Amino acid sequence: MCFLIGTRWVVPLIGDTASRFVPPAVEAQIGATMLETLDRLGLKDSVLPAATRQAIQTDFNDLAAHTNFPSRKLELLFRRGGKLIGANALALPGGRIIVTDELVALAPFPTDLAGVLAHEIAHIEYRHSMRRLGRIAGLSSIVLLVTGNAVNITQDIGIVGAGLVDLSYSREFEHEADKHGTALMRLAGKDPETLVSMLERLNLTLRGDSLGWLSSHPPTADRIRLIRQTP
C-alpha cells in the first residue's frame, strides 16, 4: 500500500517540485537534444508555402505576446511529421513548438490553428514537458540537474523525451493547457470557438489514428465543455 501511495502521489509531487528548479539553460539543452533526436529519427523539412507559414507565425506571435513565458524564447518550428509524428503539434522543453505539415493540411485556413498553438504554448508556460520528464527520467536525474551535474544527463533525458513522441500528458495537464490556452486566445482577441471547431474536425478526421494530435488528449467532448466554460 505504501509503495502504491508513493508511486501515485509522492513521486509525481517530488518530481514536479524538483523539475521547477532545473536551470533554464539546462531545460533549453534538453529541448534541443529532443529536437535533434526527432529530426534524426524521421522529421523532415516542411514544404508548406511561405504564405501559410507566415499566417500561422503571425497568430503565434500574437499569442506569445500575452504569455508569462519570455516571448523571445518561444519559437515556432515547421516539420513534416511522416510516420513518426503524423498530424501533430509538440511542445518541447525550453520554448520550442513543432507543428507538422500534416496537421496544417487538416485546417481549412491557417488561422484555424490558433487554438492548437495556444494549447501548446500553455504546455510551455506550465512546464508540463519538464514535469513529465522529471517523473519518467527518475528523481536521480532531476537531482543531478538541480545540483549542476548535468553534462551527460541532459543528453540522456533529451533522448528519453524524444522517444516519447506523443509527449502525452496527464489528464490534469491537458485540461490545464486547454483552460489556459482558451484564456490566452481571449487575451489575444481570438475566438475560442475556432478551437472547438478544429477539435470537432480533427475528431472526425483522425478517429482511430494513433499518431494524431488528439490521440494523447482527453475525450473531445470533455475538452469542448471545458473550453466553453472557461471565462
Beta strands, then each sheet from edge to edge (+ up, - down):
strand 1: 44-45
strand 2: 75-80
strand 3: 89-91
strand 4: 96-100
sheet 1: 1+ 2- 4- 3+
end
